[in-house]
Amino acid sequence: MEHIGQLFIIGIQGTELSKEEADFMVNNDISGVCLFGRNVDNPKQIHKLCSDIHALSHRTASKAPMIISIDMEGGRVHRLKAPFTQWPALAKLGELDSTSVAFKFASMMAAELLAVGINLDFAPCMDVLTNPDNPVIGDRSISADPEKVTKISSALVRGYIKGGVIPCGKHFPGHGNTLVDSHEELPKESTSLEKLNDCELQPFKKAFRARLDMVMTGHILFENVDADNPVTLSEKFLKQILRDDLRYRGIVISDDLDMKALRNHHEVEHIPVAAMKAGCDMLLYCNEFDTPPKGLEAVKAAIASGEIDKAQVEESLKRVAEMKTARLKDFSMPEFKEAAKIIGHPDHLKLSKGISEGSVPVDMLTT
């Protein structure tokens, strides 16, 4: 089956794209990359790196636009440093409780991302902070109030889309009650499906109606819903709850498949196969550079053997192709001198300062 690489987003090692990385991406038709702190130094370097990555699309079999993604939530999860606008944590938006401010927050952040070639943001966090002692989420959450999280996160989704960047809601079905960091171990929760429906799933339901293109799974085991599988590997969560019950039609992407929540319990080659069988459309690899080739070969072998249903893979490929056509077909890299005018724009700095101080100027409150 062709173009399986279109279902993979991978990390790269440094501030420049190596020949080996470029060849791997081209030869395997990889869908895109995810940038981290190790990849970003200054605006000009980021612009050049993204330009080089986008240029690879013309050499791939599918010729599909490249996804360049990043974790830019604001607050602690903020890969791009000054002179990019430094945005406050989402909890500050929750305190202000203004959908128009949230919309502007996302659309202005998107403008700066797009200026350097980044077209997908793994944001917003839609986790309801049901456990105030949660060290993983904390102020990454908008609020402990599900209604507030619902309306603010939906406004953020609309803002990113307006700004030309694809948003990805996370962490389905909700990471707000955990005490364990899934980067280190698998969190286990006793929350019932009824409780999830009444609280944690509310922001996702609203965001789906706001045309959310992508949702990220959480590596969490909900023992009273699926006692055997964490969400990323759970057909119950991804096929029954997300697709059938919530009628979500967008792309489901895994969280990083190399996180210890999964790696401590499963073989490297098993994880991507199980994730795809469960209902993930796209697979994310972030920080281990030898695992994407292993994951890709494992998935190809599972498709060839019939372990992964070909019709399901074709549906995933169709979703990715349709999203890229709808969201990325008109994208083109701006010249750096134009990008530089957008990065750290005075209006962006003004809004960020206002949110941080809890008092946004009246002239910035209209959408």
C-alpha positions as CSV (number, residue, x, y, z in Angstrom):
1,M,0.0,0.0,0.0
2,E,1.4,3.4,-1.0
3,H,2.0,6.5,1.0
4,I,1.8,4.9,4.5
5,G,4.4,7.5,5.6
6,Q,1.6,10.1,5.3
7,L,0.3,8.7,8.6
8,F,3.6,9.5,10.4
9,I,4.9,12.7,12.0
10,I,8.4,12.5,13.3
11,G,11.0,14.5,15.3
12,I,14.3,15.6,13.9
13,Q,17.6,16.0,15.7
14,G,18.9,19.6,15.3
15,T,18.5,23.1,14.0
16,E,19.2,22.0,10.5
17,L,17.7,19.1,8.4
18,S,20.3,16.5,7.9
19,K,20.7,14.7,4.5
20,E,19.8,11.4,6.2
21,E,16.6,12.9,7.7
22,A,15.6,14.4,4.4
23,D,16.2,11.2,2.5
24,F,14.2,9.2,5.0
25,M,11.3,11.6,4.8
26,V,11.4,11.7,1.0
27,N,11.9,8.0,0.4
28,N,9.1,7.1,2.8
29,D,6.7,9.9,2.0
30,I,6.6,11.0,5.7
31,S,3.7,13.4,6.4
32,G,5.7,16.0,8.4
33,V,7.8,16.8,11.5
34,C,7.3,18.0,15.0
35,L,9.7,20.7,16.3
36,F,11.1,20.9,19.8
37,G,13.4,23.2,21.7
38,R,16.5,21.4,20.2
39,N,15.3,22.5,16.7
40,V,14.6,26.2,17.3
41,D,17.2,28.9,17.9
42,N,16.2,32.2,16.4
43,P,13.5,33.3,13.8
44,K,15.8,33.3,10.8
45,Q,17.1,29.8,11.6
46,I,13.6,28.5,12.2
47,H,12.4,30.1,8.9
48,K,15.2,28.4,7.0
49,L,14.6,25.0,8.6
50,C,10.9,25.1,7.8
51,S,11.6,26.3,4.3
52,D,13.9,23.3,3.8
53,I,11.3,20.9,5.2
54,H,8.5,22.3,3.0
55,A,10.7,22.0,-0.1
56,L,10.9,18.2,0.4
57,S,7.2,17.8,-0.5
58,H,8.0,18.2,-4.2
59,R,10.3,15.2,-4.0
60,T,7.9,12.8,-2.3
61,A,5.7,10.3,-4.0
62,S,2.4,11.9,-2.9
63,K,3.6,15.5,-3.4
64,A,1.4,16.4,-0.4
65,P,2.2,19.5,1.6
66,M,4.4,19.0,4.6
67,I,3.0,19.3,8.1
68,I,5.3,21.2,10.4
69,S,4.0,21.0,13.9
70,I,4.9,22.2,17.4
71,D,3.7,22.3,21.0
72,M,2.8,26.0,21.5
73,E,0.2,26.2,24.3
74,G,1.5,29.3,26.1
75,G,3.0,29.3,29.6
76,R,5.2,26.3,30.4
77,V,4.7,24.6,27.0
78,H,6.2,27.3,24.7
79,R,8.8,26.2,22.3
80,L,9.5,29.5,20.6
81,K,11.4,32.0,22.7
82,A,11.7,35.8,22.4
83,P,11.6,37.7,20.0
84,F,8.4,35.6,19.4
85,T,5.6,36.8,21.6
86,Q,5.7,35.0,25.0
87,W,2.1,34.0,25.6
88,P,0.8,33.2,29.1
89,A,-0.6,29.9,30.3
90,L,-4.2,29.0,29.4
91,A,-5.2,29.3,33.0
92,K,-4.9,33.1,32.6
93,L,-7.5,32.9,29.8
94,G,-9.7,30.9,32.1
95,E,-9.5,33.6,34.7
96,L,-10.4,36.3,32.1
97,D,-13.3,34.1,30.8
98,S,-13.5,35.9,27.5
99,T,-14.1,34.1,24.2
100,S,-13.0,37.1,22.2
101,V,-9.7,37.3,24.0
102,A,-9.2,33.5,23.5
103,F,-9.9,33.9,19.8
104,K,-7.4,36.7,19.5
105,F,-4.8,34.8,21.6
106,A,-4.9,31.9,19.1
107,S,-5.2,33.9,15.9
108,M,-2.2,36.1,16.8
109,M,-0.1,33.1,18.0
110,A,-1.0,31.4,14.7
111,A,0.2,34.4,12.7
112,E,3.6,34.1,14.2
113,L,3.8,30.3,13.7
114,L,2.7,30.6,10.1
115,A,5.2,33.4,9.5
116,V,8.1,30.9,10.0
117,G,6.3,28.0,8.2
118,I,4.7,26.1,11.1
119,N,1.2,25.1,10.1
120,L,0.0,22.7,12.9
121,D,-0.1,23.5,16.6
122,F,-0.6,20.7,19.2
123,A,-3.0,23.0,21.1
124,P,-5.3,23.8,22.7
125,C,-5.2,21.7,25.9
126,M,-8.8,20.8,26.5
127,D,-8.2,19.0,29.8
128,V,-10.5,20.0,32.7
129,L,-8.4,20.4,35.8
130,T,-10.4,18.1,38.0
131,N,-7.4,17.4,40.2
132,P,-5.7,20.6,41.4
133,D,-2.6,18.7,42.5
134,N,-2.1,17.5,38.9
135,P,1.6,18.2,38.2
136,V,1.4,17.4,34.5
137,I,-1.4,19.7,33.4
138,G,-1.8,22.4,36.1
139,D,-2.0,25.8,34.5
140,R,-2.0,24.2,31.1
141,S,-5.7,23.7,31.7
142,I,-8.1,26.6,31.2
143,S,-10.0,25.8,34.3
144,A,-11.5,23.3,36.7
145,D,-14.9,24.3,35.4
146,P,-15.9,22.2,32.3
147,E,-18.2,24.8,30.9
148,K,-15.4,27.4,31.0
149,V,-13.0,25.0,29.4
150,T,-15.6,24.2,26.7
151,K,-16.3,27.7,25.6
152,I,-12.7,29.0,25.8
153,S,-11.1,26.0,24.1
154,S,-13.7,26.2,21.3
155,A,-12.8,29.9,20.8
156,L,-9.1,28.9,20.7
157,V,-9.9,26.4,18.0
158,R,-11.7,29.0,15.9
159,G,-8.8,31.4,16.4
160,Y,-6.1,29.0,15.2
161,I,-8.2,28.2,12.1
162,K,-8.7,31.9,11.4
163,G,-5.0,32.4,11.7
164,G,-4.3,29.7,9.2
165,V,-2.9,27.1,11.6
166,I,-4.4,23.6,12.1
167,P,-5.3,23.1,15.8
168,C,-5.1,19.8,17.6
169,G,-7.2,19.3,20.7
170,K,-5.6,17.3,23.5
171,H,-5.5,15.0,25.5
172,F,-8.6,13.0,24.7
173,P,-10.6,12.1,26.7
174,G,-9.0,14.3,29.4
175,H,-5.7,14.4,31.3
176,G,-6.9,16.7,34.1
177,N,-7.2,14.2,36.9
178,T,-3.9,12.4,36.6
179,L,-1.1,12.5,39.2
180,V,1.4,10.4,37.1
181,D,3.3,12.0,34.2
182,S,2.7,9.8,31.1
183,H,6.2,10.7,29.9
184,E,7.5,8.5,32.7
185,E,4.8,5.9,33.4
186,L,1.2,5.0,32.6
187,P,-1.4,7.0,34.5
188,K,-4.3,4.8,35.8
189,E,-7.7,6.4,36.4
190,S,-10.9,5.1,38.0
191,T,-13.1,7.7,36.4
192,S,-16.4,6.2,35.0
193,L,-17.6,6.8,31.4
194,E,-20.6,8.6,32.8
195,K,-18.3,11.0,34.6
196,L,-16.2,11.5,31.5
197,N,-19.4,12.3,29.5
198,D,-20.6,14.8,32.0
199,C,-17.3,16.6,32.5
200,E,-14.1,15.8,30.6
201,L,-15.7,15.1,27.2
202,Q,-17.7,18.3,27.1
203,P,-14.9,20.5,25.6
204,F,-14.2,18.0,22.9
205,K,-17.9,17.8,21.9
206,K,-18.1,21.5,21.4
207,A,-14.7,21.8,19.6
208,F,-15.8,19.1,17.2
209,R,-18.7,21.4,16.2
210,A,-16.1,24.2,15.8
211,R,-14.5,22.2,13.0
212,L,-11.6,20.8,14.9
213,D,-9.5,18.8,12.3
214,M,-7.4,16.8,14.7
215,V,-7.5,15.4,18.2
216,M,-4.6,13.8,20.2
217,T,-5.1,10.8,22.4
218,G,-3.9,10.6,26.0
219,H,-1.8,7.7,27.2
220,I,-4.1,7.0,30.2
221,L,-5.7,3.8,31.4
222,F,-9.3,4.3,32.4
223,E,-9.8,1.1,34.4
224,N,-13.6,1.4,34.5
225,V,-14.0,2.0,30.8
226,D,-11.2,-0.2,29.2
227,A,-9.3,-2.1,31.8
228,D,-6.8,-3.6,29.4
229,N,-5.8,-0.7,27.1
230,P,-4.6,2.9,27.5
231,V,-6.7,5.3,25.4
232,T,-4.2,5.4,22.5
233,L,-4.4,1.6,22.1
234,S,-8.2,1.3,22.9
235,E,-10.8,0.5,20.3
236,K,-13.4,1.2,23.0
237,F,-12.3,4.8,23.3
238,L,-11.3,5.6,19.7
239,K,-13.8,3.6,17.6
240,Q,-16.8,3.3,19.9
241,I,-16.7,6.5,22.0
242,L,-14.9,8.9,19.7
243,R,-16.2,7.8,16.3
244,D,-19.5,6.1,17.0
245,D,-20.8,7.9,20.1
246,L,-19.3,11.4,19.6
247,R,-19.4,11.1,15.7
248,Y,-16.0,12.7,15.3
249,R,-14.9,12.7,11.7
250,G,-11.5,14.4,11.9
251,I,-8.1,13.0,12.3
252,V,-7.1,11.1,15.5
253,I,-3.3,11.3,16.2
254,S,-1.5,9.5,19.0
255,D,0.5,11.3,21.6
256,D,4.3,10.5,21.3
257,L,4.5,6.7,20.9
258,D,7.9,6.7,22.6
259,M,6.6,8.0,25.9
260,K,7.2,5.6,28.8
261,A,3.5,5.2,29.5
262,L,3.6,2.9,26.5
263,R,7.2,1.9,26.1
264,N,7.4,0.5,29.7
265,H,4.7,-2.0,28.8
266,H,4.9,-2.8,25.1
267,E,7.5,-3.6,22.5
268,V,8.5,-0.8,20.1
269,E,7.1,-2.7,17.1
270,H,3.8,-3.5,18.8
271,I,2.9,0.0,19.8
272,P,2.2,1.6,16.3
273,V,0.4,-1.5,15.1
274,A,-1.9,-1.5,18.2
275,A,-2.5,2.2,17.9
276,M,-3.6,2.0,14.3
277,K,-5.8,-1.1,15.0
278,A,-7.4,0.9,17.9
279,G,-8.3,3.8,15.6
280,C,-5.4,6.2,15.4
281,D,-5.1,7.8,11.9
282,M,-1.7,9.3,12.5
283,L,1.3,8.2,14.6
284,L,3.5,10.7,16.4
285,Y,7.2,10.1,17.2
286,C,9.1,12.9,18.9
287,N,12.4,12.2,20.6
288,E,13.7,8.8,19.7
289,F,15.2,8.9,16.2
290,D,15.7,5.2,15.6
291,T,12.1,4.2,16.2
292,P,10.2,5.8,13.3
293,P,11.8,3.4,10.8
294,K,10.9,0.5,13.0
295,G,7.4,1.7,13.5
296,L,6.9,2.2,9.8
297,E,8.2,-1.3,8.9
298,A,6.0,-2.8,11.6
299,V,2.9,-1.1,10.3
300,K,3.7,-2.1,6.7
301,A,4.1,-5.7,7.8
302,A,0.9,-5.6,9.8
303,I,-1.0,-4.3,6.8
304,A,0.5,-6.9,4.5
305,S,-0.4,-9.7,6.8
306,G,-4.0,-8.4,7.3
307,E,-3.5,-7.7,11.0
308,I,-4.3,-4.0,10.2
309,D,-7.4,-3.7,8.0
310,K,-6.5,-2.1,4.7
311,A,-9.9,-0.4,4.4
312,Q,-9.2,1.4,7.7
313,V,-5.8,2.5,6.5
314,E,-7.3,3.8,3.3
315,E,-9.8,5.8,5.3
316,S,-7.0,7.3,7.4
317,L,-5.0,8.2,4.3
318,K,-8.1,9.8,2.9
319,R,-8.7,11.9,6.1
320,V,-5.1,13.2,6.0
321,A,-5.2,14.0,2.3
322,E,-8.5,15.8,2.7
323,M,-7.2,17.8,5.6
324,K,-4.0,18.8,3.7
325,T,-6.1,19.8,0.7
326,A,-8.5,21.9,2.7
327,R,-6.0,23.5,5.1
328,L,-2.6,23.5,3.5
329,K,-3.0,23.7,-0.3
330,D,-2.7,27.5,-0.4
331,F,0.2,27.7,2.0
332,S,3.4,29.3,0.8
333,M,6.5,30.4,2.8
334,P,6.7,34.2,3.2
335,E,10.0,35.9,2.7
336,F,11.8,36.3,6.0
337,K,11.7,40.1,5.9
338,E,7.9,39.8,5.9
339,A,7.9,37.1,8.6
340,A,10.1,39.4,10.8
341,K,7.4,42.1,10.8
342,I,4.8,39.6,12.3
343,I,7.1,38.0,15.0
344,G,6.6,39.8,18.3
345,H,4.2,42.3,16.7
346,P,3.3,45.2,19.1
347,D,-0.4,44.2,19.1
348,H,0.6,40.6,20.1
349,L,2.8,41.9,22.9
350,K,0.0,44.1,24.1
351,L,-2.5,41.4,24.2
352,S,-0.1,38.9,25.9
353,K,0.7,41.5,28.6
354,G,-3.0,42.3,29.1
355,I,-3.8,38.6,29.6
356,S,-0.9,38.1,32.0
357,E,-2.0,41.1,34.1
358,G,-5.7,40.1,33.9
359,S,-6.7,43.3,32.2
360,V,-7.0,43.3,28.4
361,P,-7.5,46.8,26.8
362,V,-11.1,47.3,25.6
363,D,-10.0,47.9,22.0
364,M,-8.8,44.3,21.9
365,L,-12.0,42.7,23.2
366,T,-13.9,42.5,19.9
367,T,-13.5,39.8,17.3
